[in-house]
Amino acid sequence: MINHIFHFSQSFNAKSTSKNSLCESFIPNDYFDRLISPNHTIMIGPRGSGKTTLLRMCDIEAMDIWKSEKSDDYRKRVEFTGVFVPTDRFWKVQYDRIKDFFNNDKSVMKILNSSFLYHVLESFCNSLIYKVSYFESGSVRFRNVSLSKSHEAELVYTLADIWKVKFNIPSLRGLAIALSIKKYEISNYISSMESEGCIGEFFDVLDSNIIQLLEVSVQIVNQFIGTTDEKWCFLFDELELAPDIFVQPLIDAMRGGPQNILFKLALSPYHRGISITSDPSSTMHKQDVSFINLSGVKYEGEGFAKALAESVFRREGLVDDIESYFEENEIDRNKDISELSYKDNSFSDYLERMGLKGCNYSDLSTEQKSIIRRIQFNVHLRNYYKKDQLRKQGRRRPSHYYSGFLNICRILEYNPRMIIGVMSIFSGVAKAEGEVKVYRQLKCIEDYYKSFKSLLNTIAIESENRKYETLFDVIESIAKYFADEIHGEQFSPDPRGSIVFKNEFNEHYFEAVGLAMNAGALISDKVGTDSFYDIDNVKNSKVRLSYIFAPEFRLLMNAQRHVDLFEILNENKIRILDVTKRSESQMELPI
């Protein structure tokens, strides 16, 4: 089993999970508490950070069938009917390609835009069907309303006229079928344009502003169901896959938009061309919209990761404290200080300057202990990997500094998909052997690192003198720079380990940095889950390497001083190759 310790293909993926399975395994958290608030919400996070799960759980059907100790309490707090809107993975690539080929022809643009409109309307119609459906006794009937057959038929005639679809049966299900057929016709039309290189015979489709269309549609529906103040919440997932022309209006509508409509949007950390704040009338953080940052947040992530892991272990009958199943060795401060002082003259000189040479930690003053605590992990790593006359062998395996349950969660950046995948493997080991040994923990992390490296190596870049050929080459260069801060010739009590973008030359790196952030290789260094940053503005960000790189490159896993990226990459211009033609699905680990 250990030979296949990190097999990602069977890991949890919310996009392909049934609603029943999703609800059975769902664990609410602080992010969900904020997401269900009656406000517009922008949720930012890299792939696998849980955005899809959180949005899908806000959908009316998921909220209705969810059964847990807390589900009734959550339902009482939800003041909207949720409409989950998945994003077609091929929209952006196809849209940009056809738009450019036909030079923004108006009739072509109308067809392309209509594909998005009908996709949203189909999701809206399906949620409406669930809302008015009759359920057997025992159902929760969350935000369910009654609608007579005659009123349903009137509603269908009204909506079909506005939506420009033809139905065979005057029912909401008949309307949903008509929308599916219209989507199919549009898809075929677009495919024929691509293959034949010309515009075919035109047919009637919607040509509306998405916000105005949803506003009038919701108003009509609310009139028919007899709840004119009913709020509808459109839950847009994976908008990094959608063309910018679809995304920006949704963000702009969060300020002064329709009264009966809420938008909750899932976005990647970087989305070129999309801005939350650049326009004077744009959304203002904490006034018009709540902001949920799922990247690199330790304290909220730690508790949720523990709950996720415990749920996985319980399936194997393992009910003890989750941390007890993971072997973990304590770091010996005194031993590390003594050994490094002997090996490293620069460290010995540092101790002497600070009045710490030859002292035992327990004998130090409060201020001196504080100094030692600040450098203890730096000292440990430098000592562990530094050779001396007694050890001349090759590279050592990663330090036990990277082992233990909490450290594994930190290395995985509290990514729910990763946590579930890794803990599913570790639970089997713990059941068979009682605990997960350090070497097995480190082997698992190494395998995940290799998968991540392979992913980043698929992203080709162009640079001067061909110094960098893939995105991983850039990440590796950054990692080696930070490693030298820790393991270089001179001991540094405060090594640099994060990145800022002050120099104007950094604009040549922003595209690569953005892709690295979306993949989870670079993490925005924010202090809280409601921390705000504009997804189009890398310049004002502060980022760090994902901790998944820490064991391989012997790096620290705590807050560190920053350095300008310009200083690391040495004026080497970087360009992502064919980024507009790249499917964002390529930015996802095969898990």
Buried (B, 14 or more C-beta within 10 A) or exposed (E): EEEEBBEBEEBBBBEEBEBEEBBEBBBBBBBBEBBBBEBBBBBBBBBBBBBBBBBBBBBBBBBBBBEEEEBEEBBEEBEBBBBBBBBBBBBBBBBBBBBEEBEEBEEBBEBBBBBBBBBBBBBBBBBBBBBBBEEEEEEBEBBBBEBEEEBBBBBBEBBBEBBBBEBEEBBBBBBBBBBBBBBEBBBEBBEEBEEEEEBEEEEEBBBBEBBEBBBBBBBBBBEBBEBEEBBBBBBBBBBBBBBBBBBBBBBBBBBEBBEBBBBBBBBBBBBBEBBBBEEEEBBEBEEBBBBBBBBBBBEBBBEBBBBBBBBBBEEBEBEEEBEEBBBBEEBBBEEBBBBBBEBBEEBBBBBEEBEBBEBEBEEBEEEBBEBBEEBBBBBBBBBBBBEEEEEEEEEEEBBBBBBBBBBBBBBBBBBBBBBBBBBBBBBBBBBEEEBBBBBBBBBBBBBBBEBBBEBBBEBBBEBEEEEBBBBBBBBBBBBEBBBBBBBEEEBBEEBBBBBBBEBEBBEBBBBBBBBBBBBBBBBBBBEEBBBBBBBBBBBEBBBBBBBBBBBBBBBBBEEBEBBBBBBBBEEBEBBBEEBEEBEBEEBBBEB
